[in-house]
Amino acid sequence: MKTLIPTVAMLLLTAWAYGAIGPEGESSDCRTDLIAFPSNLSTLERVEFDLMNGVWTETFLASNARKVMQFNEYGIVDVLNFDENGIGSYSNYMWRMEEFNGHPFLVLNNGQMEEELLFRIESTCQGLILSDPVSQEEIQLDYTPRKPEAKVNYSKAMLIGSWSSVTYPFDVTNDYDACGAFEQIEGAYLNYEFTPDGAYVKRYGSKNIHFEERGTFELSKDGEYILFHASGSDQTEDVIGTSLAKVRHLSMGELVLEQALKSSDFADFFCTELKTVAFMQ
């Protein structure tokens, strides 16, 4: 973990590293020319607008893992982490922009101020480069446009209702150390209920045992993933963990999700690796 360094001090360090660097070269304009920036935005505001209207992916070529960042206007960046097997996990940071010597900088912290990261931002035709002003290490973020909010809201509206699995929802395994039971569990089921206020209930189990998880849900900015924010109590804002499910198909009365299921109870049985499950409404 990086040692926390005050943001102002970090910005001052960049004076030696970058000097009086002039405006970005022409290559930084080719992607942003396609973005309808509101008029009269400052350089910093243009970067903020760009961040919030894109989906940003860092790919680790050695492992084929990737990290997807989605910036929200309320100061939280959602980070969707995918390992080499495509299994996703969720984390987030608080984010804000700073300006030094005419250049935009992105500041991230984990909310408890235990870790603060500072990056100089440079636009490219493919996305962004985040440069650490101390280590000089660079992170390449590839850009894809954010799905129009109206389309995301339409997909969210289509989710509202109760969904029951019509394919076997858990894993069957021959490996003692692997996730899943050695044979299909009698009466296995996985059901979701989504309500208009953004709440969800996940019910799963078998003929003899039943579990329930409650929380809030949202769709990712590209509309491809459901984020399940599980609640630890009746207070839905008390989030104890977030899981992901990729929406493979969604139409009237039909839903196909790809996800890795983990249960806090009987985890060896009610679990999957990355698995596709079909639901009917």
Protein Blocks (a to p, Z undefined) as FASTA:
>chain_A
ZZdddfklmmmmmmmmnopaddddfklmmmmmmpccdehiafklmmmmmmmmcccddddf
knopacdddddfkopacdddddfkopacddddddddddeehiacddddehlopaccdddd
dddfklccdddfklopacdddddddddfklmmmmmmmmgccdddfbdfbdcdfbfkbgcd
fbdcehiacdddddfkopacddeddfkbccdddddddddfkopaccddddfbfblklcfb
dcddddfbdcehiacdddddddfbhklmmgcddddddddZZ
